[in-house]
Amino acid sequence: MKEFVLLNGNVVSSKGIHKADVLVMNGKIAAVGTGAAGRKNIPFIDLKGRHVLPGLIDVHVHFRTPGMTKKEDWVTGSKAALAGGVTTVLDMPNTRPPTVNAHSLQEKRKLVKAKALVNYGFYAGATPQNFQAIKKMKGVAGVKIYMGSSTGNLLVDDRKVLEKFFSDKKHIFAIHAESESCIHEHMKKAGLSNDPVIHSAIRPPECAYEAVKEVLHLAKKYGTRVHLCHVSTQKELDTVRKFKNENVSVEVTPHHLFLSSKDYAEYGNLMKVNPPIREIADQTALWEGIKDGTVDMIATDHAPHLLFEKEGSYPTVPSGVPGVQTMLPLLLNAVNERHLSLEKVVELTSANPAQRFGIKGKGAIEAGMDADIAVVDMGLREKVYRQYLWSKCGWSPFEGWVLKGWPEMTFVNGNLMYEWRARFGTIKGREVQFDR
């Protein structure tokens, strides 16, 4: 439908909720308000009081293209996103080959354009040798710097190289902040073990704290814009509070918000992830960071691996968990349990990501914005079933959890791309544009 009306919805922004109709024309939101249709004979969908959210923007996903498509591709990743109310994703560079120069970016663009069912953007990856190539790259969400080792071979842990990158005012730098030297030190202390709980000992909070402290001092020195990925500890947040300004943004993940180290007993290697799942005190600190505004956004770090890869012994199991489909249901359930407001969910998953990364036309249900919309039923109580998980990896650490509040319809650029629980559209998404 080129034009239609969403009738009788509760439109949610970061500032409030109001009853309104939403008129969509040619992929854009044309009007929001009572009687927004304005004319007769326009097709409509009666939402019967369901809530209308701006489509979520997940600023941290690994859709594994190119080179690792056995784990995920842009069809399966898109479907998982759509089923989770996510309409825009920003994809990380640690693929095979990695996205580290203009040529690899262009090749990736071609592959994704042909497959993506959601809107998308890309990060470039920093290496010790590619500073000049990064300076020339255009149209990227930011530059990812891995200070600690993770999936792939992108690692920048030399202070001189970091200083060179931080002198670049053009880009936002998304930081995986774990000190590599600290990790190696604790790896020696930990010794050999097949117990997954050792992962949290090998990469303890001090490794994250040391790296975050270094990043924040460099950002202050050079006036660099930095985005701290998957912050997971109280020590990191306490440090951020001392340096927080318009150049510093903080992301936390659902798995750090909803899992703690006590869950190793049940989930084992399924929850092996970098940085590790933390103690309950750190989990509590993340929620406090959300409440006081230290945390700017929630993103999934969706990092799928096939189930058989997660079933080996601890040293051989890759780090990462899927999350793009379950983020919104987990947060809606948290709203129902009064841990946060629906307005805060929109702020953390739509408004702030669009504003911080300068994503044009996204992040709000307002006239003139792109018609990226998630319609949610706050009263729908359902279990996370494996057969309805659309990521190619086919599992979730939250499988079996009963959650109240689910997305029922997802629109991308005005196209109905997902209907509860298994109907998907086929119209391709678009690469986003950045206002900077």
C-alpha positions in Angstrom: 0.0 0.0 0.0 1.4 3.4 -1.0 -0.8 5.1 1.5 -2.7 3.8 4.6 -3.6 4.8 8.1 -2.9 3.1 11.4 -6.0 3.9 13.3 -6.6 4.0 17.1 -3.0 3.6 18.2 -1.1 4.8 21.2 1.9 6.6 19.7 5.0 6.5 21.9 7.9 9.0 21.9 10.7 9.5 24.4 8.6 12.3 25.9 5.2 10.7 26.2 2.3 8.5 24.9 -0.8 9.9 23.1 -3.7 8.4 21.3 -3.4 9.1 17.6 -3.8 7.9 14.0 -0.7 7.7 11.8 -1.0 8.5 8.1 1.6 6.9 5.9 2.2 8.0 2.3 4.9 6.9 -0.1 7.1 5.4 2.6 6.9 8.5 4.9 4.8 9.5 7.9 2.6 12.2 6.5 0.6 13.1 9.6 0.1 12.0 13.2 -3.0 13.0 15.2 -6.7 12.3 15.7 -8.4 11.7 12.3 -5.0 11.7 10.6 -6.4 10.1 7.5 -8.1 13.4 6.5 -9.7 11.8 3.4 -12.1 8.9 2.8 -11.3 5.7 1.1 -7.7 5.4 2.4 -6.9 1.8 3.5 -6.6 1.5 7.3 -5.5 -0.9 9.9 -7.3 -0.6 13.2 -4.8 -1.1 16.0 -7.4 -1.2 18.7 -5.2 0.6 21.3 -2.0 -1.2 20.6 1.2 0.9 21.0 3.0 2.4 18.0 6.8 2.8 18.4 9.4 4.1 16.0 11.2 1.1 14.5 14.1 0.1 16.7 17.6 1.0 15.6 20.1 -1.7 16.7 23.5 0.0 16.4 25.5 -3.1 17.0 24.9 -6.3 15.0 27.1 -9.0 13.3 25.2 -10.3 10.3 28.3 -12.3 9.2 28.4 -11.2 5.6 30.8 -11.7 3.9 32.6 -14.9 4.8 30.6 -16.3 7.8 27.2 -16.8 6.2 26.9 -20.3 7.7 26.2 -18.5 11.0 23.9 -15.7 9.6 23.1 -13.9 6.4 21.1 -10.8 5.6 17.9 -12.6 4.9 17.9 -14.6 8.2 19.3 -11.7 10.2 16.7 -9.3 8.7 13.9 -11.7 9.6 15.1 -11.9 13.2 15.3 -8.1 13.3 11.8 -7.6 11.9 10.3 -10.1 14.3 11.9 -8.0 17.0 10.6 -4.7 15.8 14.0 -3.6 14.6 13.9 -1.7 11.3 17.5 -0.4 11.1 20.8 -2.1 12.0 24.4 -1.0 11.9 26.7 -3.9 11.0 30.1 -4.5 12.4 33.3 -4.9 10.3 34.8 -8.1 11.6 33.8 -10.3 8.7 36.0 -12.3 6.2 37.4 -10.2 4.7 37.0 -7.4 7.2 35.6 -4.0 6.2 38.8 -2.0 6.5 39.0 0.1 3.3 36.8 1.6 0.6 37.0 -1.5 -1.6 35.9 -3.9 1.1 33.1 -1.5 2.0 31.9 -1.3 -1.5 31.9 -5.1 -2.0 29.9 -5.5 1.2 27.4 -2.9 0.1 26.7 -4.9 -3.1 26.1 -8.1 -1.1 23.8 -6.5 1.5 21.8 -4.4 -1.0 20.6 -7.6 -2.7 19.5 -9.3 0.5 18.6 -6.9 3.4 14.9 -6.7 4.4 15.7 -3.9 6.9 17.5 -0.6 6.6 21.2 -0.8 7.3 24.5 1.0 7.8 28.1 -0.2 8.2 31.1 0.4 10.4 34.6 0.4 9.2 37.2 -1.5 11.2 40.5 -0.1 12.5 43.7 -2.0 12.2 47.3 -1.0 13.2 48.0 -0.2 9.5 44.9 1.4 8.0 44.6 4.9 9.4 44.9 6.6 6.0 42.4 4.3 4.4 39.9 5.0 7.3 40.4 8.8 6.9 39.2 8.5 3.3 36.1 6.3 3.9 32.7 8.0 3.6 29.2 7.1 4.5 30.0 4.8 7.5 28.3 4.8 10.8 31.6 4.9 12.6 34.9 3.1 13.1 35.1 0.1 15.3 38.2 -0.3 17.4 38.8 -3.6 19.2 41.1 -3.0 22.1 40.5 -6.6 23.3 40.5 -9.6 21.0 37.2 -11.0 19.9 35.8 -12.7 16.7 38.0 -11.9 13.8 41.5 -10.5 13.7 40.9 -6.8 14.2 42.9 -5.7 17.2 44.3 -2.3 18.1 46.0 -2.3 21.5 49.0 0.0 20.8 48.7 3.4 22.5 50.5 5.2 19.6 48.1 3.7 17.1 45.1 4.6 19.2 46.3 8.2 19.5 46.6 8.5 15.8 43.0 7.3 15.3 41.7 9.5 18.1 43.2 12.6 16.4 40.6 12.1 13.6 37.6 14.3 14.2 35.7 13.0 11.2 34.4 9.7 12.6 32.6 8.3 15.6 34.8 5.6 17.2 32.8 2.6 18.5 35.1 0.9 21.1 35.3 -2.6 22.3 36.9 -1.6 25.5 38.8 -4.5 27.1 42.5 -4.3 27.8 44.3 -7.0 25.9 47.3 -7.1 28.2 45.0 -7.4 31.2 43.2 -10.3 29.5 46.5 -12.1 28.9 47.6 -11.6 32.5 44.4 -13.1 33.9 44.5 -15.9 31.4 47.8 -17.0 32.8 46.4 -16.8 36.3 43.3 -18.8 35.5 45.1 -21.7 33.9 43.3 -24.4 31.9 39.7 -25.2 32.6 36.6 -26.5 30.7 34.2 -24.7 33.1 32.6 -21.7 31.2 32.5 -19.6 34.4 36.3 -19.2 34.0 35.5 -16.8 31.1 34.4 -14.1 33.6 37.7 -14.6 35.5 39.8 -14.3 32.4 38.2 -11.1 31.3 37.3 -9.5 34.7 35.9 -6.0 35.3 39.3 -4.4 35.7 40.1 -5.3 32.1 37.1 -3.3 30.9 37.8 -0.5 33.4 41.4 0.0 32.3 40.4 0.2 28.6 37.4 2.6 29.2 39.6 4.8 31.3 42.2 5.0 28.6 39.5 5.7 25.9 38.0 8.5 28.0 41.3 10.2 28.6 42.2 10.1 24.9 38.7 11.3 23.9 39.1 14.3 26.3 42.6 15.0 25.0 41.6 15.1 21.3 37.9 16.0 21.5 37.0 12.7 19.8 33.5 11.3 19.6 33.5 7.9 21.1 30.7 5.3 21.6 31.5 2.7 24.3 30.1 -0.6 23.2 28.5 -3.2 25.6 29.5 -1.5 28.8 29.0 -4.2 31.5 30.4 -3.2 34.8 29.8 -0.7 37.6 33.5 0.5 37.5 33.1 1.5 33.8 29.9 3.5 34.5 31.5 5.2 37.5 34.4 6.3 35.3 32.1 7.4 32.5 30.2 9.7 34.9 33.3 11.6 35.5 33.9 12.2 31.8 30.4 12.2 30.3 29.8 14.9 27.7 28.2 15.3 24.2 31.2 13.4 22.7 30.7 10.2 24.8 27.8 7.7 24.4 27.3 4.5 26.2 25.6 1.3 25.1 24.5 -1.7 27.1 23.2 -5.1 25.9 20.2 -7.1 26.8 22.3 -10.1 27.8 24.2 -8.0 30.3 20.9 -6.6 31.6 19.0 -9.9 31.9 21.7 -12.5 32.7 24.2 -12.7 35.5 27.1 -15.0 36.4 24.8 -17.2 38.4 23.2 -18.3 35.1 26.4 -20.1 33.9 25.0 -23.1 35.8 22.0 -23.3 33.5 23.4 -21.9 30.2 27.1 -22.8 30.2 28.9 -21.9 27.0 25.7 -20.6 25.4 26.4 -17.4 27.4 30.1 -17.2 26.6 30.4 -13.6 25.2 32.9 -10.7 25.2 32.8 -8.9 27.5 31.6 -11.7 29.8 28.3 -11.9 31.7 28.9 -10.2 35.1 27.9 -10.4 38.7 24.5 -9.3 39.9 26.0 -6.1 41.4 27.2 -5.0 37.9 23.8 -5.9 36.4 22.1 -3.7 39.0 24.5 -0.9 38.2 23.6 -1.1 34.5 19.9 -0.6 35.4 20.9 2.4 37.6 22.9 3.8 34.6 19.7 3.6 32.5 17.7 5.4 35.2 20.2 8.2 35.7 20.9 8.7 32.0 24.5 7.5 32.0 23.5 4.8 29.5 22.4 6.3 26.2 21.2 3.2 24.3 20.6 -0.5 24.4 22.0 -2.5 21.4 22.2 -6.3 21.0 25.7 -7.1 19.9 23.8 -9.8 17.9 26.7 -12.3 17.4 25.2 -15.6 16.2 27.1 -18.9 16.2 25.6 -22.2 15.3 24.5 -24.4 18.2 27.0 -27.2 17.5 29.8 -24.6 17.8 28.5 -23.7 21.2 28.4 -27.3 22.4 32.2 -27.9 22.5 34.6 -27.5 25.5 35.1 -24.0 26.8 38.4 -23.2 25.1 37.1 -24.1 21.7 33.7 -22.4 21.9 33.3 -19.0 20.1 32.1 -16.0 22.0 28.8 -14.3 21.2 25.0 -14.6 21.5 22.1 -13.8 19.2 19.9 -11.0 20.4 18.3 -8.9 17.7 14.9 -10.7 17.9 14.6 -10.8 21.6 15.7 -7.3 22.7 12.3 -5.6 22.4 10.2 -8.4 24.0 12.6 -8.5 26.9 12.3 -4.7 27.3 8.6 -4.7 27.0 8.4 -7.4 29.6 10.6 -5.2 31.8 8.1 -2.3 31.2 5.3 -4.5 32.4 7.3 -5.4 35.5 7.8 -1.6 36.1 11.6 -1.7 35.7 11.4 1.1 33.1 8.9 3.1 31.1 7.8 2.6 27.5 9.0 6.1 26.8 12.5 5.1 28.0 12.5 2.1 25.7 11.9 4.4 22.7 14.6 6.8 24.0 17.2 4.0 24.4 16.4 2.0 21.2 15.2 4.6 18.7 15.5 8.3 19.5 19.0 8.3 21.0 20.6 5.9 18.4 19.2 8.1 15.6 20.4 11.3 17.3 23.8 10.1 18.4 24.7 8.6 15.0 23.0 11.2 12.9 20.8 8.8 11.1 18.5 10.8 8.8 14.7 10.3 9.0 14.7 7.8 11.8 13.9 7.5 15.5 10.5 9.1 15.9 6.8 8.8 14.8 6.5 12.3 13.4 5.4 13.9 10.1 8.2 13.8 7.6 10.0 10.9 9.1 10.5 7.5 7.4 7.6 5.2 8.1 9.7 2.7 10.2 7.2 1.5 12.7 6.8 -1.3 15.3 3.3 -2.0 16.5 3.4 -3.8 19.9 0.8 -5.5 22.1 1.7 -4.8 25.7 -0.7 -7.4 27.0 0.4 -10.4 24.8 2.1 -13.0 26.9 4.1 -15.6 25.0 7.0 -18.0 25.4 10.3 -17.6 23.4 9.9 -20.7 21.1 12.9 -22.1 19.1 10.7 -22.7 16.0 10.0 -18.9 15.9 13.6 -17.8 16.1 14.6 -16.6 12.7 18.3 -16.2 13.0 20.2 -18.8 11.1 21.9 -19.9 14.4 18.4 -21.1 15.6 18.8 -20.7 19.4 18.7 -18.1 22.1 19.8 -18.0 25.7 16.3 -16.7 26.4 14.5 -19.7 24.9 11.7 -20.8 27.1 11.3 -17.4 28.9 7.7 -16.2 29.1 7.5 -12.6 28.2 4.6 -10.1 28.3 4.7 -7.6 25.5 5.6 -8.4 21.9 5.8 -6.7 18.5 3.0 -7.8 16.2 3.7 -5.8 13.1 6.8 -4.1 11.7 6.8 -1.6 8.9 10.0 -0.6 7.0 9.8 2.5 4.8 6.0 2.2 4.9 6.0 -1.5 3.8 4.4 -4.1 6.1 7.4 -6.5 6.5 6.4 -8.6 9.5 3.1 -9.8 11.0 2.8 -12.0 14.0 4.1 -14.6 14.1 5.7 -15.8 10.9 4.6 -13.6 7.9 7.4 -11.6 6.2 7.5 -9.2 3.3 10.1 -9.3 0.6 10.8 -5.6 -0.2 14.4 -4.7 0.3 15.6 -2.2 2.8 17.8 0.8 2.2 21.2 2.0 3.3 20.8 4.8 5.7 22.2 8.3 5.4 24.2 10.0 8.1 23.7 13.7 8.9 27.4 14.6 9.5 
